[in-house]
Amino acid sequence: EYMGVGTGVGAINGILIKGGEPLEALCKLRTIIFDKTGTITHGKPRVTHTQRFNDTWHIDHLLAILGTAESNSEHPIGLAITNHVKSELGIDHFGKCNDYQAISGFGLSCKVTGIESLLASSTNQRRIIKDHGFYASDLSDGATSSRIYEVFVGNREWMKRKYIDVPDHVDTSLQNREEKGETAVLVAIDRILVAMVAVADSVKEEALPAVRKLKSMGFSVGLLTGDNRKTARAIARQVEIGYVFAEVLPSHKVAKIRQLQKAGHCVAMVGDGINDSPALAQANVGIAIGTGTDVAVEAADVVLIRNDLMDVVAAIDLSKKTVRRIRINFFFALIYNLIGIPLAAGILQPWDLVPPPWMAAAAMSASSVCVVLSSLLLKLYRKPTPTSTDGFSIASPIDIRVYVGEHAVSDDIIMKPEFRMIPKTRLSIKGRRLLSSTSEDDESLDIADGHLQLKTVRLPSNNGYII
């Protein structure tokens, strides 16, 4: 009965909980793992920078080849590139793409044709001819002859697999973009590295408040992504997530969740894509974004209909309040029966005090009514919002731990304290260690009116701070 009311209240608040078991499991969670693209970020990346490494290629010619190669991709980065190419060239279609092969977590390869006729229809045709006169003849007879381009688009590892050399200056350019939180992909044509395209995805506005609230409730929060470590670290820093699993292939995400479970963590996975589906099914509680793929929604135990990460907090909060209501009623039912059963058995009969039958019936009915009314109190539930907190978090992760690829999850992977929301001068911390800071100076935090001061001191024997 309580579970039915709890799931109903969740649905009213835009949280679809598939049964009583997930609702109960939510209150047992200790670790929350977020996917990056489409979950922490909007999942709508845009091209921020294009850099050529070979001046013999006109930028529009290069974009036409790249856009055609990415036209068959369903990855958000591929969609961002195709939209950028359409906007830059003023086209609504692409050339032909054959022998298309895409490897998740690495990149794609294909053979592209029809580029000359595509450029001939571009609104930038005059600019191409003006800048590079040798393209004029190509554009004029593009309909009768079409060159075949062998195209490779992907990360460093993809280029290495295809035996395409990545010079040091190119690697430096990649690192510069990745440190800004952008995803950089390399483009090779006919096995010659010709360009780099940087794509950035903005972080959702509610991501940081949601992560802060989860940490204030005592949860360990991690980021799981296939992106490179530097991009993942940059995104994690924006939302104050202290644990990052980067460069994890889609097929290995479920293994990472399983590793955490074997280390003793009760894990929730929050994701939205097809690649997240196995991990959503493996987690103790799978939470899917409502705007995600149908496969992810089907595999999850909880669906956030409104695509709001604060609903992750609300789902856990609702679960705790529901289970708390159940425990309260069990307690009062126990007291009720401890008093009622002896009375019904005639414990007062020696003193000629015997309750009449109607009183027993009334007591039984009153018990049922109280249970129903107590459960209906859940309908008064209001989910937390980013502005409804009555305190502040005393710390945020400064030191970000990054685990790359198939790095084994150690037993002490989650060792940060439980951050509590503290009003005014009341301070409560559970845990042993604060994450370390990049600053070499000791730090202090004045709380409220200054009567209480928290100092952190760097110890040479530890990479963290001890209070």
Secondary structure, DSSP 4 states (H G I P E B T S, - for coil): -HHHHHHHHHHHTTEEE-SHHHHHHHTT--EEEEEIIIIIB-S--EEEEEEES-TTS-HHHHHHHHHHHHTT--SHHHHHHHHHHHHHHT-S---EEEEEEEETTTEEEEEEE-HHHHHHTSTTHHHHHHH-TTHHHHHHTTTT----EEEEEE-HHHHHHTT----HHHHHHHHHHHTTT-EEEEEEETTEEEEEEEEE-PBPTTHHHHHHHHHHTT-EEEEE-SS-HHHHHHHHHHHT--EEEES--GGGHHHHHHHHHHTT--EEEEE-SGGGHHHHHHSSEEEEETTS-HHHHHH-SEEETT--THHHHHHHHHHHHHHHHHHHHHHHHHHHHHHHHHHHTTTTGGGT----HHHHHHHHHHHHHHHHHHHHGGGG-----TT--SS--S----SPEEEETTPPPPTTS----EE----TT---EESS-BPP-S-SS-EEEEETTTTEEEEEEE-TT-SSEE-
